Amino acid sequence: MVNQTKKVKRTVEYSFVIPVFNEEGNIEALDSEIKSSISKISKSYEIIYINDGSRDNSFNELKLLKNVKIINLNRNYGQATALDAGFKIAEGEYVISLDGDGQNDPADFKKLIEKLKKENLDVVTGWRKNRKDSNGFRVLTRIGRFMRKIIINDQVHDTGCTLRVYRKEAVKSLDLQGEMHRYILALLRWKGFKVGELEVNHRPRIHGTSAYGYSKAIRGFIDLVYISFIQKYSQRPLHIFGYISVASFFLGVFSGFLSIYQKIFFNLSLNRSGWFFLSIFFILGAIMFFSFGIVMDLMIRVYLNTSPYEKRYYIREIIEK
């Protein structure tokens, strides 16, 4: 009789997900800090680095590390996509994300976990109250916070802080792209997950320069408008276009009455009345907006019932050491 031994899958309690883009000189020290911090509370963990198309020696430095997983993306896709790739393969019950630049303090994740468990939250994010960034970045941060408060009523101070602790169910519900890593908390709250916040340490960058700039801030604002739209109308886009259609229709009717009033009391021919042509414009607009809403509604229903066939990003290789 052949003795068959089943391979028992290792249970992972904590998964660290760290996107890396041109972080040469920061990686070894960060990895050492993470392992030192997690070894004090658990032996069941994994560390996942995502090389987001680095152009310096970052990938070679990653390959020198021990007991890690490395996802090597085909090119630079951005932080949101890098996080998404890491979240997809993370196996831990708790997923901890942090930046690869060393500015997040790995020692802080312990108190984030304590708050998450104590208050029964789904995600706890760090708040870099005393940021060690340049004045330009601080101004961009304040503007972004103001816009988020107006558009999506964001209830946390620092949505740009990558240092966070998630429950597994929360990260597995995400599908990130573009600059959407800044709006993960808004997406999770919209999905019904409970979000908390805690002040954390923020350290100055030692090596390299930040990839965040004005162009990313503009793209982030565009994604902010997109997030606001999908939060309110992703299930039924017909509603927003329906509102616009109804408003346009009543403006058309009002303009039509004014053109009739001019015809009756001033004997002004309809083809000489600007209100008459404005009425036609608004009524046609109402029909177009309503039709566009129906088309979008049907497209979303088709999308939700079919699987996308085109990948948003490509992984060159996954290295486990």
WOLIN-V47287 format. One line per field, one symbol per residue. ss: DSSP state (a for helix, b for strand, c for the rest). phi: phi as a letter, one per 30 degrees, with the letter a starting at -180 (. if undefined). A space follows every 10 residues. Layout:
ss: ???
phi: ???
This chain:
ss: cccccccccc cccbbbbbbb ccccccaaaa aaaaaaaacc ccccbbbbbb bccccccaaa aaacccccbb bbbcccccaa aaaaaaaaac cccbbbbccc cccbcaaaaa aaaaaaaacc ccbbbbbccc ccccaaaaaa aaaaaaaaaa accccccccc cccbbbbaaa acccccccca aaaaaaaaaa ccccbbbbbc cbcccccccc cccaaaaaaa aaaaaaaaaa aaaccccaaa aaaaaaaaaa aaaaaaaaaa aaaaaaccca aacaaaaaaa aaaaaaaaaa aaaaaaaaaa aaaacccccc ccccbbbbbb c
phi: .ddccddddd dcdbccbbdb bhcejcdddd dddddddddd baccabbccc dcidcccedd dddddchbcb ccddadcjdd dddeddddcd cddbcccadc diddcedddd dddddeddch ccabcdbddc dccdddddde dddddddddd dchdccdbdd dddbccdedd dddcbcaicd ddcedddddd djdccbbbdb dbcddcbibd ddaddddddd dddddddedd dcbddbdedd ddeddddddd dddddddddd edddcbhcdd dccddddddd eddddddddd dddddddddd ddddcbcdcc ddabcdabcc b
